[in-house]
Amino acid sequence: MSSSTYPNAMKKNHFKFLLTLCVVALATQVIGPSSSLHAQGIDHSIPTNPPPPTLIINGAKQYQTIDGFGFSEAFGPADQLRTVSSTRDRTKILDLLFNTSIGAGFSILRNLLPSDAAHTIEPNNPGGPTATPQYVWDHNSWGQIWLAKQAQHYGVKQFYIDSWSAPSFMKTNGDEANGGTLCGAPGTSDTPVVSCSTGDWRQAYANYLVQYIKDYKSDGISITHIGFVNEPNLKISYSSMVMTAPQMADFAKVLGTTLRASSFHPQVVCCEAQGWDLAQNYTNAITSDPTVNGYVGVISSHGYTGFPTFTLTGTGQKHIWQTEWSTFDAWDPSWDDGSNDSGFTWAQRAYTGLTAANLSAFFYWWGLANSTDNQGLILYKNNAIETSKRLWALANYSRFVRPRAIRIGTTSSNSNLQLTAFKNTNGSISIIVLNTSKSDTPVTFSLQNTGITQDYVATPYITNALHNTAAQAQLSIQNQTFSATVPARSLVTYQVTPVH
């Protein structure tokens, strides 16, 4: 039959048949000779998203005990705050620093023991190291007594007093500034003692420090911690005293003996090195001598020349404090601008210090400042208050992780979520998550070995570009789990408490 006489309908059906055979043959080659389109059972439904990661909080695994979070107002800012003309502004600033409901809730105040002639309790040389000192107490100490009393009203119970230097007449350079060493401190093998024509002032300096404790007590403030030198590696144009690690250990013994003979028993804090890179050397000098080690209760360092990114060795059960840190760039209140000054950066520093260095305390330098750099968390200038996001980043820790809380175990399968958790003495759990990614991240929290039941709720508090430790809607807890979404580039504290 010629094509001309072949019916059109049959032509079309024959063409469809041939096309079907070609498709089947092609599928057999691609899928395999033992398969068919129907035998494969291909699922044409829309793929489902994977379940959110589970973040595990394990109360059975315990790490360091937390003493708290703090700051200082040394060298004048305390007096600046005391003399703020507006009562409303003064109260607002104090609330921002100490209030546990609307502020940062800082729980440790670090005060300077002034050594300059205008502010020290011993401005004049009594005539020698064994002569009777003529102490002078003004019940003010550069505004710091007033500030300590205000802190007490907010429930603060930890007061750390720290001396940057001995008075001028006790030092080798005759100056309370510009370095110099405490007369009578041990020297080198060639010169066993740092000698001064006036004699050995070590015991007189220890007595002087104890007198400061007595003076604070006379104003109703009990000192819980005391340090005897600040950044002993650094010679600088204001109050400073240079001491080697062996000299620090030697004086810690003198001070420890003097304190034990007194009626005051604050913990001795040592050694306030400028950074974590210098801290181990000073720590070794303390911990290698059993007698000295028994007198020192807290090992300390600052964060300037080296960040607290690793644990100091040989410290045993001693608490480790990072006691001073800030930056000195132009005032930057931002949350996430990629700088060393942003709140996001300081949230990461707190996380790293608590988890990698096992810190029991984390301090910023100044709380309030009138200098237009980042030494302070709050700027007060021209009768205007401005908070930095650094303040609120620390508030997400300090307001909820209270003194004597214990850091507990956490497991995060998502490396973008920097996770810590703490159990407070009242039974509440503080879970703190920093989302370092640029995407909102759904998560499920599994609360294991924490004693948490369905009678608890989790309240999120968010800090980011839009929020300052702002409370969000409560989340219910069922079968010791709850779900949440952690916003991108945000710090969230989930405060787990009983249902009221």
C-alpha positions in Angstrom: 0.0 0.0 0.0 1.4 3.3 -1.0 1.8 6.2 1.3 -0.7 8.1 -0.7 -3.4 5.6 0.1 -2.4 5.1 3.8 -5.2 6.7 6.0 -4.1 9.8 7.9 -5.5 8.5 11.3 -3.4 5.3 10.9 -0.3 7.4 10.1 -0.8 9.3 13.3 -1.3 6.2 15.4 1.7 4.5 13.9 3.9 7.6 14.7 2.7 7.6 18.3 3.5 3.9 18.6 7.0 4.4 17.3 7.6 7.4 19.6 6.5 5.3 22.6 9.0 2.5 21.7 11.8 5.1 21.4 11.0 6.6 24.8 10.9 3.1 26.5 14.2 2.2 24.8 15.8 5.4 26.0 14.5 4.9 29.6 15.9 1.3 29.6 19.3 2.6 28.7 19.3 5.3 31.3 17.6 3.5 34.2 18.9 0.0 33.5 17.7 -3.1 31.7 16.2 -4.5 34.8 14.1 -1.5 35.6 11.0 0.1 34.2 9.3 3.5 34.8 6.6 1.8 36.8 8.9 -0.7 38.6 11.0 2.1 39.9 8.1 3.6 41.9 9.4 7.2 41.4 8.0 9.6 44.0 6.8 12.7 42.3 5.8 14.5 45.6 7.6 17.7 46.8 10.7 16.8 48.9 10.3 17.7 52.6 12.9 19.8 54.5 15.2 18.0 57.0 14.2 18.3 60.7 15.7 21.2 62.6 18.9 20.4 64.5 18.5 19.4 68.1 20.5 21.3 70.7 21.2 19.2 73.7 21.4 20.7 77.2 22.9 18.1 79.6 22.7 19.0 83.3 24.7 15.9 84.3 27.8 17.4 82.8 29.2 20.3 84.8 32.0 22.8 84.4 33.0 25.9 86.3 31.0 27.8 88.8 30.2 31.4 87.7 31.0 34.3 90.1 29.5 36.9 87.8 30.0 39.7 85.4 31.4 43.2 86.2 33.0 46.5 85.4 34.9 49.3 87.0 34.5 53.1 87.3 38.1 53.7 88.3 39.9 57.1 87.8 36.9 59.3 87.9 33.8 57.9 86.1 32.3 56.9 89.5 32.5 60.5 90.6 31.1 61.7 87.2 28.1 59.4 87.8 27.6 60.6 91.4 27.5 64.2 90.3 25.1 63.8 87.3 22.8 66.7 87.8 19.6 65.0 86.7 18.3 62.5 89.2 16.4 60.8 86.5 19.5 60.3 84.3 21.5 59.1 87.3 18.9 56.5 88.2 18.5 55.4 84.6 22.3 54.8 84.3 22.4 52.8 87.5 19.4 50.8 86.3 21.2 50.1 83.0 24.2 48.8 85.0 22.7 46.9 87.9 19.0 46.3 87.4 18.3 42.6 86.8 14.9 43.3 85.1 15.6 46.2 82.7 19.4 46.5 82.7 22.6 44.4 82.6 22.3 43.2 86.2 26.1 43.3 86.7 27.0 41.4 89.9 30.6 42.4 90.6 32.0 46.0 91.0 35.8 46.5 90.6 37.1 49.5 92.4 40.5 51.2 92.2 42.6 51.7 95.4 44.0 55.1 94.5 47.7 55.6 95.1 48.0 59.2 93.9 48.5 61.9 96.5 45.1 63.5 95.9 43.1 60.3 96.5 45.1 57.8 98.4 44.6 57.0 102.1 48.3 57.5 102.8 49.5 60.6 100.9 52.5 61.2 103.1 55.6 59.2 103.9 55.4 58.4 107.7 59.2 58.4 107.9 60.0 54.8 107.2 58.4 51.4 106.6 58.1 50.6 110.3 56.8 54.1 111.3 53.2 54.6 112.2 51.3 55.5 109.1 48.9 58.5 109.0 45.9 57.2 107.1 43.3 59.6 105.8 39.8 58.3 104.8 37.4 60.7 103.0 34.5 58.2 102.8 34.5 58.9 99.0 37.5 57.5 97.3 36.9 59.3 94.0 33.1 58.5 94.1 33.6 54.8 94.3 32.1 54.5 97.9 28.9 56.1 96.7 28.8 53.8 93.7 29.4 50.7 95.8 26.5 51.7 98.1 24.3 52.1 95.0 25.3 48.7 93.8 24.4 47.3 97.2 20.8 48.7 96.8 20.5 46.6 93.6 21.7 43.4 95.5 25.4 43.4 94.5 27.4 41.5 97.1 30.8 41.1 95.4 33.3 44.0 95.6 36.7 43.6 94.2 39.2 46.3 95.2 42.4 46.5 93.2 45.5 48.6 93.6 47.4 49.8 90.5 50.4 50.8 92.6 51.9 51.3 96.0 52.2 55.0 97.2 55.2 56.8 95.7 57.5 56.6 98.8 57.2 52.8 98.9 58.7 52.4 95.4 62.1 52.4 93.7 61.3 55.3 91.5 59.7 57.5 94.2 56.6 57.9 92.0 53.2 56.2 92.1 53.2 56.4 88.3 55.7 55.4 85.6 56.5 51.9 86.8 59.0 51.4 89.5 59.0 48.4 91.9 58.0 47.8 95.4 61.0 48.3 97.7 62.1 45.1 99.3 60.8 42.8 96.6 63.1 39.9 95.6 65.5 40.8 92.8 67.8 38.7 90.6 70.7 36.4 91.5 73.1 39.3 91.1 70.9 41.6 93.2 68.8 39.4 95.5 66.7 42.3 96.8 65.3 45.4 95.2 66.8 47.7 97.8 65.8 51.3 98.6 67.5 53.7 100.9 64.3 53.9 102.9 64.1 50.1 103.5 61.8 47.2 102.8 58.2 48.4 102.3 56.5 45.1 101.6 54.8 44.7 105.0 53.8 48.4 105.1 52.2 48.0 101.7 50.3 44.9 102.9 49.1 46.9 106.0 48.0 49.7 103.7 45.9 47.4 101.6 44.2 45.9 104.8 43.5 49.5 105.9 41.5 50.1 102.7 39.4 47.0 103.6 38.8 48.5 107.1 37.8 51.8 105.6 35.3 50.2 103.2 33.9 48.2 106.1 33.4 51.5 108.1 31.1 52.6 105.3 29.2 49.3 105.3 30.9 47.6 102.4 32.4 44.2 102.8 35.2 43.5 100.4 35.1 40.0 98.9 38.2 40.2 96.7 41.5 42.2 96.7 44.3 42.6 94.2 47.6 44.3 94.8 48.9 45.4 91.4 47.5 46.0 87.9 49.2 45.0 84.7 52.6 44.4 86.4 54.3 44.0 83.1 53.4 47.6 82.0 55.2 50.8 82.8 52.9 53.7 82.0 52.5 57.4 82.7 49.8 57.0 85.3 49.4 54.8 88.4 51.5 51.7 87.7 54.0 49.3 89.3 56.2 46.8 87.6 56.7 43.4 89.2 58.1 40.1 87.9 56.3 36.9 88.4 58.5 35.9 91.4 58.0 39.3 92.9 54.2 38.9 92.6 54.4 35.5 94.3 56.5 36.9 97.1 54.1 39.7 97.9 51.1 37.4 97.6 52.6 35.5 100.6 53.1 38.8 102.6 49.6 39.9 101.9 48.1 36.5 102.5 49.8 36.2 105.9 48.7 39.7 106.9 45.1 39.0 105.9 44.9 35.8 107.9 46.2 37.7 110.9 43.4 40.3 110.5 39.6 39.9 110.9 39.1 40.2 107.1 39.3 37.4 104.7 38.7 38.5 101.1 40.1 36.3 98.4 43.4 37.4 97.0 43.3 38.0 93.2 46.5 37.6 91.1 48.0 38.7 88.8 46.1 41.1 86.4 48.5 40.6 83.5 47.8 42.7 80.4 46.7 39.8 78.4 46.1 36.0 78.3 49.5 35.6 76.5 51.2 36.8 79.7 49.0 35.2 82.2 50.5 31.7 82.3 53.9 32.9 83.5 52.4 34.7 86.5 50.1 31.8 87.2 53.0 29.4 87.3 54.8 31.5 89.9 51.7 31.3 92.1 50.8 27.7 91.7 54.3 26.3 91.9 54.7 27.4 95.5 52.2 25.5 97.8 52.3 28.3 100.4 51.6 31.1 97.9 49.1 29.0 96.1 47.2 28.6 99.4 46.9 32.4 99.8 45.7 33.2 96.3 42.0 32.4 95.6 41.5 33.7 92.1 43.8 33.8 89.1 43.2 36.8 86.9 44.3 38.5 83.7 43.1 41.1 81.2 42.2 40.6 77.6 44.2 43.3 75.8 47.4 41.7 74.5 46.0 38.2 74.3 42.3 37.1 74.4 41.0 34.4 76.8 40.8 31.6 74.3 42.4 28.8 76.2 42.6 27.4 79.8 45.4 28.4 82.1 47.1 25.2 83.3 48.0 24.2 86.9 45.2 26.3 88.4 43.4 23.3 90.0 40.0 24.3 91.4 40.8 28.1 91.5 38.3 30.4 89.7 39.7 32.2 86.7 38.7 35.8 86.0 39.1 38.1 83.0 39.0 41.4 84.9 39.5 44.1 82.3 39.0 44.5 78.6 37.8 47.2 76.2 38.8 48.9 73.0 39.9 52.5 72.4 38.5 53.2 69.0 36.0 56.0 68.3 32.6 55.4 70.0 30.8 52.6 68.2 27.4 51.6 69.6 26.6 49.2 66.7 25.5 45.6 66.9 27.1 44.0 63.9 29.4 46.2 61.8 32.3 43.6 61.7 34.5 45.7 64.1 36.1 44.8 67.4 33.7 47.2 69.1 30.4 45.8 68.0 28.0 44.0 70.3 28.2 40.9 68.2 32.0 40.7 68.7 31.6 41.0 72.4 29.0 38.3 72.5 31.5 36.1 70.8 34.2 37.1 73.2 32.0 36.2 76.2 31.1 32.9 74.7 34.7 32.0 74.0 35.9 33.1 77.4 33.3 31.1 79.2 33.7 27.9 77.1 37.4 27.9 76.0 39.0 29.6 79.0 36.5 28.4 81.6 36.1 31.9 83.0 34.2 32.3 86.2 33.9 36.1 85.8 34.0 38.4 82.8 34.6 42.2 83.2 34.4 45.1 80.9 36.6 48.1 81.7 34.2 51.1 82.3 30.5 50.9 82.7 29.9 54.6 82.1 32.3 57.0 80.4 32.2 60.5 79.0 35.1 59.8 76.6 34.0 59.3 73.0 35.8 56.0 72.6 34.8 52.5 73.6 36.2 52.3 77.1 32.7 52.5 78.4 29.5 50.5 77.8 27.4 53.6 78.2 28.2 57.1 76.9 27.0 60.1 78.9 27.8 63.4 77.2 26.0 66.7 77.0 23.3 65.4 79.3 22.4 62.5 76.9 22.6 58.8 77.6 23.5 56.4 74.8 24.0 52.7 75.3 26.2 50.5 73.2 25.2 47.1 71.9 28.2 45.8 73.9 26.2 46.5 77.0 23.2 44.5 75.8 25.4 41.7 74.5 26.8 41.3 78.0 23.3 41.8 79.5 22.2 38.6 77.8 24.7 36.8 80.0 25.0 38.9 83.2 21.2 39.4 83.8 20.4 35.7 83.6 23.6 33.9 84.7 23.7 34.7 88.3 26.5 34.2 90.9 27.1 30.6 91.8 25.5 29.3 88.6 27.2 26.3 87.1 28.0 25.9 83.4 26.5 22.7 82.2 27.0 20.5 79.1 25.8 21.5 75.6 25.9 19.9 72.2 25.2 21.7 69.0 25.2 19.9 65.6 25.1 23.3 63.9 28.5 25.1 64.0 26.8 28.4 63.3 25.1 28.3 66.7 27.4 29.1 69.5 25.7 27.5 72.5 26.2 27.8 76.3 24.0 26.8 79.2 24.0 27.5 83.0 22.0 26.2 85.9 21.3 28.9 88.5 21.0 28.2 92.3 17.2 28.8 92.1 16.8 26.0 89.6 16.3 28.1 86.5 18.3 27.3 83.3 19.8 30.0 81.1 20.5 28.8 77.6 22.4 31.3 75.5 22.6 31.0 71.7 24.5 33.2 69.3 23.5 32.6 65.7 26.5 33.6 63.5 24.8 32.8 60.2 22.8 35.1 58.0 19.7 32.9 58.2 17.0 32.4 60.8 17.6 28.9 62.2 14.8 26.6 63.5 16.0 24.4 66.4 14.8 22.0 69.0 16.1 22.1 72.5 16.4 18.8 74.4 16.7 19.4 78.2 18.4 16.3 79.7 19.2 15.7 83.4 18.1 19.2 84.3 15.0 18.5 86.4 12.9 20.5 84.0 9.4 19.3 83.4 6.3 20.4 81.5 5.6 22.8 84.3 8.3 25.1 83.0 8.4 27.6 80.2 11.2 29.2 78.2 11.3 32.9 77.7 13.5 34.2 74.9 15.4 37.5 75.3 16.8 38.8 72.0 19.7 41.2 71.3 20.4 42.2 67.7 20.2 45.3 65.6 16.6 45.9 66.5 16.4 44.6 70.1 18.1 45.1 73.4 17.7 42.0 75.6 14.0 42.2 74.7 11.6 39.6 76.1 9.6 37.6 73.5 6.5 35.3 73.8 7.0 32.4 76.2 7.6 28.9 74.7 6.0 25.8 76.2 8.1 22.8 77.2 6.7 19.3 76.5 8.6 16.1 77.3 11.7 18.2 78.2 11.9 19.7 74.8 10.9 23.0 73.2 11.3 24.4 69.7 12.3 27.9 68.6 13.8 29.9 65.7 17.0 31.7 66.4 17.0 34.9 64.3 20.0 35.5 62.0 23.0 37.3 63.5 21.3 37.4 66.9 22.0 36.6 70.5 19.2 34.9 72.3 18.9 33.9 76.0 16.2 31.3 76.7 15.4 31.6 80.4 13.8 28.4 81.6 11.7 28.9 84.7 8.7 27.3 86.4 5.2 28.3 85.2 3.8 30.9 87.6 
